[in-house]
Structures are given as structure tokens and as C-alpha cells.
Amino acid sequence: MAIVKSKLLKQLSNNYPNFLKKDLDKSLNIFLNEIKHALYKGENVEIRDFGTWSIHTLRARIARNPKTGEKIEISEKKKIRFKISKKLFKKINSNE
């Protein structure tokens, strides 16, 4: 099951009932927008004990259409890569 923004916001509002829901929503939007903006600028984003997001460039290449067999040119693309932290990896894979 994937976590969606609305469920995350609901969990935050349940855990922090003293905060208004609109303030939590605004804070979450600021947090996510800062991550997006940093990645757009080509910077890495690191959250300690969670993981790191980074941008990697896939080079242009020539591929083959499997249906027709004709060669097609694929342009250069940027890809977001996420690397999980060692601490979170160990926590997820522990037998506790």
C-alpha cells in the first residue's frame, strides 16, 4: 500500500492535534516543494537516517522499436534516484 499525501496529512493531524490542519498542509507543501526545487536545480537532497534523492542524466541513445524493428533515437533524459540510508535499511530488514 502506498502512502498518499492526504493520508500523511491525516496522520500528522492525528499525531499533532494542537496544530491546525491547514497549517500542517502548508508545512507539508513547503517541505515537498523545497525537495522538488532542489532537484530541479540539480542539487542532492538528503534527509538523515532516511535517504538521499539525486538527479542522474541518462544519455541519448539509439533504440529499436520491438514491433516494427525500426531504429529510433531516444533523447537525453533526467531521472530521480533515491538511495535509502543504512539505518533505515537495517530497520526495515531487521527481524524484530
Stockholm file with secondary structure:
# STOCKHOLM 1.0

chainA/1-96         MAIVKSKLLKQLSNNYPNFLKKDLDKSLNIFLNEIKHALYKGENVEIRDFGTWSIHTLRARIARNPKTGEKIEISEKKKIRFKISKKLFKKINSNE
#=GR chainA/1-96 SS CCCCHHHHHHHHHHHCTTSCHHHHHHHHHHHHHHHHHHHHTTCCEEETTTEEEEEEEECCEEEECTTTCCEEEECCEEEEEEEECHHHHHHHHSCC
#=GC SS_cons        CCCCHHHHHHHHHHHCTTSCHHHHHHHHHHHHHHHHHHHHTTCCEEETTTEEEEEEEECCEEEECTTTCCEEEECCEEEEEEEECHHHHHHHHSCC
//
